Structure formats: structure tokens, C-alpha cells
Amino acid sequence: MTDIVVPTLGESVTEATVGRWLKATGDAVKKDDVLVELETDKVSVEVSASEDGVLSDISVPEGETVGIGALLGRINGAGAAAAKPASAAKPAAAAPASPAKPAPAPVAVPAGGVTDVKVPVMGESVAEGTIASFSKKVGEKVKKDETIAEIETDKVALEVPSPADGVIIELLVEPGASVAPGAVIARIGASMAAPVKAAAEAAPAKTVSAPAAPGASGTGERPVAPSVRRIAAEANVDPSGIAGSGRDGRATKADALAYVNQPKVPSMPDTQARPPRETGPREERVRMTRLRQTIARRLKEAQDTAAMLTTFNDVDMSAIMDLRKKHQDAFVARHGIKLGFMGFFVKAVTSALKEVPAVNAEIDGQDVIYKNYYDIGVAVGTEKGLVVPVVRGTDEMSLADIEKAIAGLGKKARDGQLTIGDLQGGTFTISNGGIYGSLMSTPILNPPQSGVLGMHRIEDRPIVRNGQIVIKPMMYLALSYDHRIVDGKEAVTFLVRVKDALEDPERMLLEV
């Protein structure tokens, strides 16, 4: 019997929703067949069969929320049916004369040496972490470098790999316990020898208990992650009052930030949770996907936490349109991809960010983190909602490289194949509402970024050039920015630099 469990879903992702079972109970499955689709707040994940067999049990129905490592179902291996007749074939005469109490299952002991699994160094200034989960159980075999446990710190989640091949013989701490770098959390036996008494009959083994996290006591209170304690301490609030959305109801860093940054207004009766209202005869109730719920939460969070402001300008697109028309065929022949508008905008934004670094920075507590790299997120609309895959290192890319990267990410987004890595770590975002016909808008920040540029549709408008009224293809640009870190002068300067680069693209590409 093989368990089907929720796999690790990526950094900061602690739960998922069961979207759709592709197999039913009793169906025969092959190894690597997709059994179920899980929806997270970022991407969809497929869970495949690890062996041939029959899907004997579905433990979680569609629509339910599950945590990392949760049991989804079970596969009855192909050889399971054959095992029973073999044991039943023993002659009755071989049975003992008097019934004996069934012996407990034997537990194997290590024949070789024992290797300690220690908490690795978790990064500069990180003194402790919280055991989020163990991916292996006592008695399971492990390979060297295979993940044994996941630890949450106040900055990142990291995996603890096995230092050697062997078998897990002891887990020394419980999920939710705080551990420091160098602490032993498990032990691995090099190989297995003869079985000994079961754990229930054996002498109790000594275990090393990690110090309990503040707030985690014998009363059953939820353990508090270091990042939550730090944020709560800085805001002078009680961490136990923070509602948790993580595994087992634990509060995450995002929960803590949302709690301390929420408007401090008296609670009103109508703000309390209310039961769903009755739907009318011409209404339909559809539960939001996890992606849509996350979009809603993050956009509202951006409005609540940032001092958001938008400044506008317009740009004459004549030069870029002429350049595309003149060199489109040669560009396609050379690079195998069409020359679009987004590549020019990414180039222009990258150049402007170098001149106005505050727009490429982020606020972390009372500090500003300036980023000397340029990873530009490009907003893409999909059937499930808006996603922002990231083009990385745009300052080191040619125009053709940028166009290829954007096309590749767009295809992955439409096909539902984006990974967690495709969506994380952007320093600035470009959103093109013009493809849907938008004339002007105020884009919302993508936290923790401090700026987002909105593109809009191109339309012919009369403008004045050298005292003459002429018709030009014009586009409105909108820069939304966090006024806490970006001053008005810097925002206007940034937008003017983008406008200048787009109206004279040859000079931008020559970097003069």
C-alpha cells in the first residue's frame, strides 16, 4: 500500500486546494500517471502515481484545502493481492496448539554507524527556525541529499537534506518546535540488521527535545514562527492574537504583516463574518480559485500597506512603429520571433531603473533594500486570473533575448505550466492593459515592489509639433509607485526617461 501525499509546493506555499481527481476509486493506474490536480495560490500542481497498482482510497474530496504532506489517498500495489494467498497456504497443522498473543511488529536496528541529521546554517542573522514538517518517517529508507525535513525561518523556508544513505531510526523533535543551527533533529542508521523488540517493549530511548517555541505549551496552543514573533515584537502586539492561515492553523509571516498593518479602527458589527446569503433563481454561486483569492488578498494588501500614488505621461510611438515595420522581416529571419512592443518597454524600464534606483527598491521594516539587478515581471492574463512571470537579468539581455523570454513565459502561462520559480523575485512590473483596449488606468503595486508601469492602447491623436497640429500614434503611460520610498520628483523623472527612450529607441539601444 502506497500513500499519496501532498508534495512540497515551493517556498512560502503551505497549503493547496484539491482541484480535480483524474482517477476514481478502483481505477488501475500506471507509474507517473497523473492522479489529482492541486491548486495553490500561485500555480497548479499535478500529483502522479509513484508505482503501478489500483487507486484503493481517495481521502480528500475535490474542493478541500490540504497542507504539505497531507494524505490524499492510497494505491494498492500490483503485488499486494498475491501476498495474502501465500500466507494463507500454510497447513493448519503448523499452527500452535494454544493461541498466542500476536507479537508486535519488529523494528529493525542499525547494523552500521549512526549519522546525526543537523540543522544547517540558515543564513546571516538567522538564529533559529521552526520545524514545519518531516517528509520521512521512522523506518523509511533515505538516499543521500534526499529531503528529510522542512524548516521555516523569518526569511525563507529551507529543506534539510539527508547526509547519508540509510534508514530513519529516530526523529528527535516534533513539527512546530524551534531549533537552532547545529541542533540534531533526527538520526540515520547506515544499514539494517536483525529485528529486535518493538518500540513498545524496548527500553525508552533518550531523545533530545528542542526548546519549545514561545506560545507552544502543553495546553495545545499553536507554535509561533520566529518571523511572526519578530514582527509582533516590533509592532508591540500579542502574537497569539494573529489568525493563522498556515498548516495546523499556524500564523505565517504574511498573516503577521497583514495583522500589524491593518487599519486601526474600531470593529463594527457589520464587519464580522456573515453566513452566505441566499442565491436567487438567476444567480450562480461559484467558489473562487486559490489563485483568485490570492490576487484579491494581495491587491487589497497593497492598498492597505503602501502609500500608493500614480503619475501619468504620454508617448509618441511613431519611432518604434517605424522601426518594427522596417526591420520586422529581418528580425524574424535572424531570431525566429516577431519584434513586439514589450521588448522595447522592458529595455526602456531597465534603463530608467538604473537612473532612478528607488523605483527598483523595496521597504523591509525600517530599511530600504536597493537592488542592483533588474528582474522585470510581465503581467499576463490567463483563464484562471492574472499572473506575473519574471524576465530575469534584463540589463544583460539583448532585445531579441527579451522577446524570446517573454514569448516563452507567455506560452507557459497560457498552457498552465508556470512554476513557482517563474513567478518569484521580480523587482518591477509592467502591465499591458492596451491589449484589451484600455485607454488609461491606475495599476496596483505588486508587493513588495515599489513601482508598476501601465501600458495602454495606441490611438491616433492630434498633438502639436513645431507649432503645427499633426496626428501621431500616442499611448498613455501610468506609473504607480509607493510614495513612502519614491518621491514625486523621482517618479516623474523615471516616467520621463521611459518616454524619452521609447521616442528615440535607436539611442536607447546604442546606450548613448
N, C-alpha and C positions, 0 to 999 in steps of 0.2 A: 504494500500500500504506500503510495507516494503522495505527500501533501502538496497542494497547490497554494503558494503563499504570495502575498503582495511583495514585489521586488523593491529594492532601493530605487527611488524615483528621481534622485538628484538633490543637489544642495538646497536646503531650506524647504523641500517638499516633504511634508509629514503625513499626508493622507490623500486619498483619491476616492472617486465615486465609481462604483461598478456600472459601466455604461451598457454593455451588451454581452450576453453569453452566446458564443457561436456554436457551442456544443450543448446537448441536452443529457440529462442523466441516463446512463445506459448506452450512450454512443461510444463506438470504438474510436480510438484516437491513435495517431502515429506521433512519434517523437518530433518535436518542433512544430506540430500543428498549433495554430492559434486557438486558444480556448475561450478567452474572455478579453474584452477591451476595458481598460480603466481610464477615466478622465481625471486629470489633475488640473490645477489652476493655470497650467502653462501649456501642456501638450497631452495628447492621447498616448497611452502605452498599451502594447499588446503583451499578454502573458501566454507563453507557449508551454506545451507538454514537454516534460523532461524525459519521458520514456513512452514506449508503446503500451497500450492497455485499454481499459474501459473507464470512462468517467462515471465513477460509482456514487459520487456525492457532490452536490452544489450547496455550499454552506451559506453563501451570501447572495441574496437576490439582486436583481438589477435595481439601480437607484440608491442602494445603501452606501454609506460612507465607511471606508476601512482605513486602518493605519498600516504603516510599513510592517511587514512580517505577518500580517493577519492571515488566517486560514480562509481560503476561498472555496476549496473543495478538495476532493481526493481522486486519485487514479488507482484503480486496481490493476496491478501489473499483469502481463500476459501469463506469467508463471505461477500466479497466486492460486489458480484453480487446481493446478497439478499437485500442489503441496499437500492438500488435505487428504486425497486418497492414499498417498504414500504413508502417512501416519496412521490412517485407519486400517491399513493392510496387516498390521501386527496381529498375530494369533491371540485369541483370548487367553490361552494357557500361559502366556507370558506375563499376564497381569499379576500383581502381588496378591497374596492370599487375603490380606486385610487392607482396606482402603487407607491410603496415607494422605496426609495434608499436603496439598500442592506446594512444591518448593518455590520460593521467589525466583524471579528471573535472575540469572547470573550476570554479574557485572565484571567486565574484563579489566585487568590492571595492566599498567605499562610494563613491558619486559625490558625496555631500554631506559635511557635517561629521561628526565622530565625537563621541559622547557617552559620558562615563565613568559607569559604574554604581558607586556608592559605598555602603559600609556605613553605614546610618543610625545616629543616636544610639539606643542600645539601652536607655536608662533610667538612672536615678540609680544611681551606684556600679557600673555595669556597664562594665568597661573593655575587654572582649574577648568574642568569641563564636567558635563553630565552624561552619564551612560544613557544613550537614547534607546538602544536595543542591542541584543545579541542575535546574530544571524546563524549561529551554530548552537547546538545543544550538547549536553554531556553525552559522550558515547559516539558522537558523529566524527567521521574522518574529515581531515582538512589537508589541503595542499599548501605548500609554502606560498606566501603572498596572497592567499585567499582571505577575503574579508571575514573577520570574526565578530567585530562589534562596530557600532557607530557612536561617536561621541559628539555632543553638541557643545560648542563654546559660545561666547558672546559675540563672536565674529563669523565663524564658519562651522560647518559640520564636517567632521573628518572620519575616515574609515581606519580601523585598526587591523592591519594585516597579520596573518599567521607568520611567525618567524621560522617555522619548520614544518615538514610533513609529519603527520601523526594523527592522534585521536584526542579530542577534548576530554580530559578526565576531571576537570573541576572548573566551575565558574565561581569566582570569589566575591563578586559584587552583584547587586540587583540593579535592573534598569531604574533610572531615576536618581541613583546615588552620584555624589560628586567625587571626582577623582583628580589627582594631581599628576603632572608629568612624572613618569618613572614608577608609578604605582602598579602593582601586579593585579591584573583583573581576571586572569584565567591561567590554567596550566595545560600543557600538551604533552602526552606520552609519545615517545618515539615509535613504539610498536605495541602490539597487543599479545599477551601471553595467556596462560590458562585462566579460566574464570574463577572467581572467588565468591565469598558470601555476598548476598545482595546488600545494597546500601542500608536497608532497614535493619539487618542483623550485624553489620560491620560496626566496628568502633567508630564513634563520631569523629570525623576529620576536622582538624583545625582549619578555620577559614579566616582570611584577613578581611575585615569589613572596612569599607571606605567610610570616612566621616559623612554623616547624614547631611543632606542639603538643608539649609535653614528653611523652615516651613514644612519639612517632611518628618513627621513624627509617627509614633505608634498609634496615633489617633486616626491615621488614614488620610492626613492632609496631603495635598498634591505637592510633589517636589518642585522646587523653583530653580530654573536655569540661571547660570551666572549672568547672562546678558540681561535677564529680567530683573535680577536683584540689583545690578548696576544702574539700570535705567530708573528703577523705583527709588533707589537711594538718592540719585541725582535730583529727582523730582520731589523727594520727601513724601512718598506715598507708600502705603502698605501693599507689598507685592501679592499678598493673599487675596486682595480685592480685585485683582486683574482677571477678567474672564479669559479662559484658555480655549484656543481652537486647535491645539496640537494633540498629539497622541495621549490617550488617557486623560484628556481634559487639561493637559499642561499648557501654561501660557508660553507663547513664543515671543521672540524679540519684536515681531510686528504687532502682536497683541499689546505689549507693553508700551511701544511707541504710540499706538493709537489711543491707548488709555490716558497717557500723560498729556497728549496733545489735543484731546477732545475739548471743545469749548466748555469753560467752567460756568455753566448756567444752571439755575435750579431746575430739577426734574419736574416735568409736568405730567399729569395723569395720562394725557393723550400720547405721550412718547413711549409708554410702556407697551410691551408686546401684546398684540391683539390676535385673536383667532382669525383664520382665513375667512373672508366674507363669502356669502353665497354667490355662486355664479348664475347669471341669467341664462335664458333659453338661447340667446345668440352670442354667448360668451364661451371662451375656451380657456381653461387654466393649464399652463404648461410650466413645469419646473425649470428654472434657469440652470444652464450647464455650469459646471465649476468654473470654466473659463469666463463666462459672462458674469458670474458672481464676483470673480476676482477683478475683472475690469471695473465693475461698479464700485467695489471697495477701494481699489487703488485710485480711481479718479476722484472719489469723494475724499480720500485721504490726502490727495494732492491739494485740493481746495482748502482743506482744514488746516494743513500744516504750513504751506508755502504762502508767502506774500506775493501772489501771482498778479502779473501785470502784462499787458500786450501792447506792443508798438507796431505800427504799420508803415509800409512803403510800397511803391510800385516799381516794376522793372520793365524795360523795353526788351522784348525777346527777339527783336529783329536779327541781331548778330548771331545768336545761337541757331535760329531757324535757318538763316542763310548758310551757316557753317555745316549744319546737318545735311541740307539739300545738296551742297557742293561736294561733300566727301562721303555721303552715305554708302554709295556703291563700293567705293574703295575700302571703306571701313569694314563692311560686311565681308568682302572678299579676303581681307587680311586677317580679321579676327573671328569671323564666323558668327557675329552677333550684330544686331542693329544698334546704331548710335541713338540713344534716347536723350531725354531731358535730365533724368535723375542723376546721371553721372556728372554732368556739369554742376548741378546743385551740391552734390557731395564734395566736389573739388572746391567750389566757392566757399562752402561752410567750413571745410577744413582749413583753408587759408585764413578765413576770418577768425576762427578759434585760436589760431596761433597768435594773432594780434590782440585779441581780447580774451585772455585765458580764464577770466572769471566765469564766462558762459560755459566753459568746459569743466568747471569745478563742482564740488558738492559740499554741503554742510554736514559735519559729523559732530554733534554735540555743540561745543563752543569753538570748534576748529573748522577751518576751511581746507579741504584737500584739493590741491591743484594737480591736474592730470596732464602729464607731458606725452600722452598718446591720444590717438583720435579713433575711437570706435563709434561709428555712426549708425544709429538704429533707423531703419526704414520701415515705416508703418505700412502693413499690408492687411487689407480686408479679406477675410475668409468667411465661409458659410457659418462657422462657429463664433466669429467675432474678430475683433482687431488684435493682431499680433505684431510684435516689433522685432524681427530678426536683425542681427547686428553685422555690419560690414566692418571688419577689424583692420587696424593699421592703414587707414585711408591716406595718411601722409606719405606712405611708401608705395602707393599703388598708382599705376597709370590709369588713364581714363578707360581704356579697354578692360583692364583688370577689374575696375569698379563695376562697369556694366555687366561683366560676366558674373561677378559675385552677386549683384542684385538680381539678375535673372535666375541664378541657381537657387537663391533663398526664396524668391517668389514662387518658383515651381514647387519647392519643398513645402511651402506654406499651403498652397492650393491642394497638394496631394496629402496633407496631414502628416508629413514626415519630418517636421522640425523637431530638433532635440532640445534638451534643456540648455546645452552649450550654445546653441544658435541664438538664444533669447537673452542671455545674461551678459552684463558688463558693459552696456552701451554708455557713452559719455554725453551724447547729444542725439536728438531725434528729429527726423524730417517726416512730415505727414503731408501727403498729396491729396487734398480733397478735390483738386481740379478734375481728376479723372471721373468724378461723379457729378461734375457741373457746378461745384461750389464757387461763388464769386468772392466771398470773404468770410472768414471765421476767426475765432479765437481758440487756438488749440490749447489743450490742457497738458501740463507737465507730466512727465513720466518719472516719478521719484526713483532714486534720489537726484536725478539730473536737474540742472538749473536752467535749461533752455530747450525750446522746441520750435522749429520753424514750420510754418504752414504755407504750402503752395496752393495756388488756386487756378481756375481756368484761364486760358489765354483768350482774350477777345479784342477785336479792333476798336480802338477808342481815339478820338481826336485829342492831340496834345500839341503844344507849341514848341517848335524848333527854329531857332534863329529868327524869331519874330513871325514865323509862318505856322498856320494851323495845318498839321499833317495827321494822317491816320497811321497808327502803329499798333502792332500786336502787343498788348500790355497784360501784365499779370500783377495782382496784388500779393504782397508777401506780408506775413504776420509772424512776429517773434513774441512768444510768451516766455516770460522769464521770472525767476524768483528774485524779487526786489530786496530780499534780505542779503543777498550776496552780489547781485548785479545792479549797479546804479543805472539811472536813466541814460546818462551820457554814454556809458559802456554799451547799453542795449542798442541805442541809436547808431553808435559807431559800428557795431557789429553788423547791423542790418544794411547800413550804407556800404560797407565793404563787400557784403554779399551782392548787393545791387551793382556796384562797380565791376566786380569780377564777371557777372553774368552779361553785362552790357559790353564788355571787352574781353571775350573768352580767350582770344589769342594771347593777350598779355598775361592772363591768369595761367594758361598752360605753359607759357615760357617762364613764369615766375619772375617777371620784371615789374 
